[in-house]
Amino acid sequence: MFKKVVSSILLAAALVFVAAPAVPVEAEDYYMGTYTDGTTAYLVSESIEITSRSPYTFNCLVRNSGNDLYYSFYPNNGSPYYRNSEGYHGYVFGGESPIAANIYRFVINNY
């Protein structure tokens, strides 16, 4: 009789732990590289807004030394293109912005 009671209590406790809600994951900033002026770029994960996955079209926020830059990624002539809030723009894989290429790769690989 004692074994049945203990077994029931242990089973109930195990079910409580299994059914407990998971701890929410906090948003993170991910290192994307360093700009030519030496400032580092961090992608703010909670800022990623995907509007399409075929082809990938999204907006995001990048922090660098306290400044916020907004990036938009969208297709242009069949290739991924970017534009940021400082007015820089170009093809993601055109070689002009390794930061934009890293952001694009990160998003398509993780979202």
C-alpha positions in Angstrom: 0.0 0.0 0.0 2.8 2.4 0.9 4.6 1.7 -2.4 1.4 2.6 -4.4 1.0 5.9 -2.5 4.7 6.9 -3.0 4.5 5.8 -6.7 1.4 8.0 -7.2 3.0 11.0 -5.6 6.1 10.6 -7.7 4.1 10.2 -10.9 2.1 13.3 -10.0 5.3 15.3 -9.4 6.8 14.1 -12.7 3.7 15.2 -14.5 3.9 18.7 -12.9 7.5 19.1 -14.1 6.8 17.9 -17.6 3.7 20.1 -18.0 5.4 23.2 -16.6 5.6 26.0 -19.1 9.0 26.5 -20.7 11.0 29.5 -19.7 10.6 32.1 -22.5 13.7 32.7 -24.6 15.0 36.2 -24.4 15.8 38.1 -27.6 19.4 38.5 -28.3 21.7 40.7 -30.4 23.9 38.8 -32.8 27.3 40.0 -34.0 27.2 40.5 -37.8 30.7 42.0 -38.3 32.6 45.2 -38.3 32.0 48.2 -40.6 34.9 49.9 -42.4 34.9 52.7 -39.8 35.6 50.1 -37.0 32.2 50.0 -35.4 30.6 46.7 -34.7 27.2 45.6 -36.0 24.7 43.6 -34.0 21.4 42.3 -35.4 18.6 42.8 -32.9 16.7 39.5 -33.2 13.3 40.8 -32.0 13.3 43.4 -34.7 13.2 40.9 -37.6 10.0 41.3 -39.6 9.7 38.8 -42.4 7.0 39.6 -45.0 7.9 36.8 -47.5 10.0 33.7 -47.5 9.8 33.2 -51.3 11.8 35.2 -52.1 13.0 36.4 -48.7 11.7 39.9 -47.9 12.3 41.4 -44.5 13.2 44.4 -42.3 15.4 44.5 -39.3 17.3 46.7 -36.9 21.1 46.7 -36.5 22.9 48.4 -33.6 26.4 49.8 -33.9 28.0 51.7 -31.0 24.6 53.1 -29.8 23.3 54.0 -33.3 20.3 52.1 -34.8 20.3 51.3 -38.5 17.2 50.0 -40.2 17.7 47.5 -43.0 15.2 46.3 -45.7 15.9 43.3 -47.8 14.0 42.5 -50.9 14.4 41.0 -54.4 15.7 43.1 -57.2 16.0 41.6 -60.7 15.9 38.1 -59.1 18.7 38.8 -56.6 18.6 39.8 -52.9 19.0 43.6 -52.5 19.3 45.7 -49.4 18.8 49.3 -48.3 19.6 50.9 -44.9 18.5 54.0 -43.1 21.8 55.8 -43.9 21.0 55.5 -47.6 23.4 52.7 -48.4 22.0 50.1 -50.8 23.1 47.4 -53.2 23.0 43.7 -54.0 23.4 41.6 -50.8 26.1 39.5 -52.4 27.7 42.2 -54.5 30.7 42.4 -52.2 30.1 45.9 -51.1 28.6 45.1 -47.7 29.7 42.0 -45.8 27.4 43.1 -43.0 24.3 43.0 -45.3 25.4 39.6 -46.5 25.8 38.3 -42.9 22.4 39.6 -41.9 20.7 38.0 -44.9 22.5 34.6 -44.3 21.6 34.7 -40.6 17.9 35.4 -41.3 17.5 32.7 -44.0 19.3 30.1 -41.9 17.4 30.8 -38.7 13.9 32.0 -39.6 
